[in-house]
Amino acid sequence: MLPAVVALLGAFVGTLGAAELWRKHRSRGWTEAPATIAGVFVRSRPVLANASTPAGLGAHVLYEYAVGSERHEGHFAPFTPVMSGGHVADLLATFPLDARVMIRYDPANPARSYFDRGVERSALLWAILGFGVSVAAILSLLSSM
């Protein structure tokens, strides 16, 4: 039973990392535009949609950009969880209010945007680690049958 739970958990963690890498890849052909950092906010993240207790805090950096005369907002969540208020302070130091950054938006739907922070090593690490743990757990499960 435990290997099955570990396999599912590993697959979940690996999928989170892979999803972030996919968003980065998908936005490569999008149009670049300047944006302004509008704020950093923190909210609790439940483990599941119907869970009653939060699993932790998630920090989001909000940015604003314009496409023609239309104004849009976007946000991104750093791939690491917020462990303390110090992490939020670090984000504010890295992304100060009113700082100018470059984003990419989907020309077919300008409300969809992506803020490319460069190589997302933690997303790659989570994808490899998660899927690796999942495969190891499945192999352990198969060998015990």
C-alpha positions as CSV (number, residue, x, y, z in Angstrom):
1,M,0.0,0.0,0.0
2,L,2.8,2.4,0.9
3,P,4.6,2.1,-2.4
4,A,1.3,2.9,-4.2
5,V,0.9,6.1,-2.1
6,V,4.5,7.1,-2.7
7,A,4.1,6.5,-6.4
8,L,1.0,8.7,-6.6
9,L,2.7,11.4,-4.5
10,G,5.7,11.3,-6.7
11,A,3.6,11.5,-9.9
12,F,1.8,14.6,-8.4
13,V,5.0,16.4,-7.5
14,G,6.5,15.5,-10.9
15,T,3.4,16.8,-12.7
16,L,3.7,20.2,-10.9
17,G,7.3,20.6,-12.1
18,A,6.4,19.4,-15.6
19,A,3.5,21.8,-15.9
20,E,5.7,24.8,-15.1
21,L,8.2,23.7,-17.7
22,W,5.4,23.3,-20.3
23,R,4.1,26.8,-19.6
24,K,7.6,28.1,-20.3
25,H,7.9,26.1,-23.5
26,R,4.4,27.1,-24.7
27,S,5.0,30.8,-24.4
28,R,8.3,30.8,-26.5
29,G,6.6,32.2,-29.6
30,W,4.4,34.8,-27.8
31,T,4.9,38.5,-28.1
32,E,7.1,40.3,-25.6
33,A,5.9,43.4,-23.7
34,P,7.0,45.5,-20.8
35,A,5.1,45.1,-17.5
36,T,5.2,46.7,-14.1
37,I,5.3,44.8,-10.8
38,A,2.1,45.8,-9.0
39,G,2.5,43.8,-5.8
40,V,3.2,40.6,-3.9
41,F,0.5,38.8,-2.1
42,V,0.3,35.6,0.0
43,R,-2.6,33.2,0.3
44,S,-3.1,29.8,1.9
45,R,-3.1,26.8,-0.4
46,P,-5.3,23.8,0.5
47,V,-4.0,20.3,-0.1
48,L,-7.1,19.5,-2.2
49,A,-9.9,21.6,-3.5
50,N,-12.3,20.3,-0.7
51,A,-9.7,20.2,2.1
52,S,-10.5,22.2,5.2
53,T,-6.9,22.8,6.4
54,P,-4.3,24.8,4.4
55,A,-1.2,23.0,3.3
56,G,1.0,26.1,3.3
57,L,1.2,29.6,1.9
58,G,1.7,30.5,-1.7
59,A,3.3,33.8,-2.7
60,H,2.2,35.4,-6.0
61,V,3.8,38.4,-7.8
62,L,1.3,40.5,-9.6
63,Y,2.2,42.5,-12.7
64,E,0.4,44.8,-15.1
65,Y,0.9,45.3,-18.8
66,A,-0.8,46.9,-21.8
67,V,-1.5,45.6,-25.3
68,G,-2.5,48.5,-27.4
69,S,-5.2,50.3,-25.4
70,E,-6.1,47.3,-23.3
71,R,-4.7,46.9,-19.8
72,H,-4.1,43.4,-18.4
73,E,-2.9,41.8,-15.1
74,G,-1.0,38.7,-14.7
75,H,0.7,36.9,-11.8
76,F,3.2,34.2,-11.2
77,A,3.9,32.0,-8.2
78,P,7.6,31.2,-7.6
79,F,7.9,27.5,-7.6
80,T,9.1,27.2,-4.0
81,P,6.5,27.4,-1.2
82,V,6.5,30.3,1.3
83,M,7.8,29.1,4.6
84,S,7.9,32.5,6.4
85,G,7.4,36.2,6.1
86,G,11.1,36.5,5.3
87,H,10.4,34.7,2.0
88,V,7.9,37.4,1.1
89,A,10.4,40.1,2.0
90,D,12.9,38.4,-0.3
91,L,10.4,38.4,-3.1
92,L,9.7,42.1,-2.6
93,A,13.5,42.8,-2.7
94,T,13.8,40.8,-5.9
95,F,10.6,42.2,-7.5
96,P,10.1,45.7,-6.0
97,L,6.9,47.6,-6.6
98,D,6.8,49.5,-9.9
99,A,9.9,47.6,-11.2
100,R,9.8,47.1,-15.0
101,V,10.0,43.6,-16.3
102,M,9.5,41.9,-19.6
103,I,6.6,39.4,-20.0
104,R,5.3,37.4,-23.0
105,Y,1.6,37.4,-23.9
106,D,-0.4,35.2,-26.2
107,P,-1.2,37.3,-29.4
108,A,-4.4,35.2,-29.9
109,N,-5.5,36.0,-26.3
110,P,-3.5,39.0,-24.8
111,A,-5.0,38.3,-21.4
112,R,-2.9,35.2,-21.2
113,S,0.7,36.0,-20.2
114,Y,3.9,34.4,-18.9
115,F,6.7,36.0,-16.9
116,D,9.8,34.1,-17.8
117,R,12.2,34.1,-14.8
118,G,14.9,32.3,-16.7
119,V,15.9,28.7,-16.1
120,E,13.5,27.3,-13.5
121,R,15.8,24.9,-11.8
122,S,13.4,24.1,-9.0
123,A,10.7,23.1,-11.5
124,L,13.1,20.8,-13.3
125,L,14.3,19.4,-10.0
126,W,10.7,18.7,-8.8
127,A,9.8,17.1,-12.1
128,I,12.8,14.7,-12.1
129,L,12.6,14.0,-8.4
130,G,8.8,13.4,-8.4
131,F,8.8,11.1,-11.4
132,G,12.0,9.3,-10.1
133,V,10.3,8.6,-6.8
134,S,7.2,7.5,-8.6
135,V,9.1,5.0,-10.8
136,A,11.1,3.7,-7.9
137,A,7.9,3.1,-5.9
138,I,6.2,1.4,-8.9
139,L,9.2,-0.9,-9.3
140,S,9.2,-1.7,-5.6
141,L,5.5,-2.5,-5.8
142,L,6.0,-4.7,-8.9
143,S,8.9,-6.6,-7.3
144,S,6.8,-7.4,-4.2
145,M,4.1,-9.1,-6.3
